Amino acid sequence: MNNVEPAAAVIRRVLPASPDVVYDEWLDADAFAEWMCPRPARATKIELDPRVGGRLRIDIDDCGFMLYVTGRYIDLDRPHRLAFTWKCSTWAPSDQDSVVTVTLEPQDDRHTLMTIHHALLPPELIGGHQQGWTRIAEQLDDILRARS
């Protein structure tokens, strides 16, 4: 039996804020809109219902190409971890929902190691999501630095 986990997009970044602050960024629609979506793409509308089973939706304008992401929260463990399903409107209907897990580990009083693990992606999309999540983490870092 093969116990090897399928490939996933995984990024890690130390952010200039406590885990509580970073966690809240993921669950506040206004804050989320500031840094979600790798630029030049922009979130045009965000709906978050941050409770286990609650839905999320991100409407995206990627240089005039409109798409959306939908999902459901499957784990909320403040301020350590959150997870949600993720499916993009551009994916084939037969593609399963993928899963985004964000873990937050304190590094000291003012820094957090954030790990984004995006699993169950269609194999041909892993590289693009790796790049996208890397840029999104950079944008979150920039926002948190500007606020401090």
KOLGUPA-499039 format. One record per residue (C-alpha): x, y, z. Coordinates in steps of 0.2 Angstrom, whole numbers, padded with zeros to 4 digits, always signed. Example, Ala and Ser with C-alpha at 12.3 -4.5 7.8 and 13.67 -1.06 7.14 Angstrom:
+0062-0022+0039/+0068-0005+0036/
This chain:
+0000+0000+0000/+0007+0017-0005/+0006+0030+0010/+0014+0044+0000/+0004+0060+0001/-0001+0067-0016/+0009+0083-0021/+0003+0099-0014/+0007+0117-0015/+0016+0122+0001/+0023+0139+0006/+0030+0145+0023/+0033+0163+0028/+0037+0172+0044/+0025+0186+0046/+0028+0202+0057/+0013+0199+0068/+0006+0187+0082/-0004+0171+0077/-0020+0180+0084/-0017+0194+0072/-0013+0183+0057/-0028+0171+0061/-0040+0186+0061/-0033+0192+0044/-0040+0175+0037/-0057+0177+0044/-0061+0196+0041/-0068+0199+0024/-0062+0217+0023/-0044+0213+0028/-0044+0197+0017/-0049+0207+0002/-0033+0218+0004/-0021+0204+0001/-0030+0189-0006/-0027+0185-0024/-0010+0186-0032/-0009+0203-0040/-0013+0210-0053/-0029+0199-0049/-0041+0207-0036/-0055+0200-0026/-0070+0210-0031/-0082+0202-0018/-0079+0191-0003/-0091+0181+0008/-0085+0172+0023/-0095+0163+0036/-0081+0158+0048/-0088+0143+0057/-0086+0124+0054/-0097+0120+0039/-0099+0139+0035/-0096+0144+0017/-0084+0155+0008/-0084+0163-0009/-0071+0174-0017/-0076+0183-0033/-0060+0187-0043/-0056+0199-0057/-0039+0193-0066/-0036+0207-0078/-0054+0206-0085/-0056+0188-0083/-0069+0184-0070/-0069+0168-0059/-0073+0163-0042/-0068+0151-0028/-0080+0142-0017/-0077+0132-0001/-0082+0127+0016/-0073+0129+0033/-0068+0112+0039/-0057+0117+0054/-0056+0132+0065/-0043+0131+0079/-0039+0149+0084/-0025+0155+0083/-0016+0139+0077/-0025+0132+0062/-0039+0135+0050/-0044+0124+0035/-0056+0125+0021/-0061+0117+0005/-0057+0126-0011/-0064+0124-0029/-0062+0136-0043/-0075+0140-0056/-0062+0137-0070/-0059+0119-0065/-0067+0104-0073/-0084+0099-0065/-0076+0082-0061/-0062+0089-0051/-0064+0086-0032/-0063+0100-0020/-0045+0104-0014/-0041+0108+0004/-0031+0123+0010/-0024+0121+0028/-0016+0137+0036/-0005+0133+0052/+0002+0147+0062/+0016+0145+0074/+0023+0159+0085/+0041+0163+0083/+0042+0176+0096/+0030+0189+0103/+0029+0198+0086/+0032+0185+0073/+0022+0170+0066/+0028+0156+0055/+0013+0154+0043/+0012+0138+0033/-0001+0136+0018/-0003+0118+0013/-0015+0117-0002/-0018+0098-0005/-0029+0088-0017/-0026+0100-0032/-0027+0094-0049/-0009+0089-0053/-0007+0102-0067/-0012+0116-0056/+0001+0113-0042/+0014+0124-0049/+0003+0139-0052/-0005+0138-0035/+0013+0137-0027/+0017+0153-0036/+0000+0161-0031/+0001+0157-0013/+0019+0163-0012/+0013+0180-0019/-0002+0180-0008/+0009+0177+0008/+0021+0192+0002/+0006+0203+0000/+0000+0198+0018/+0017+0202+0024/+0017+0219+0016/+0000+0223+0023/+0005+0218+0041/+0022+0228+0040/+0012+0243+0034/+0000+0242+0049/+0014+0240+0062/
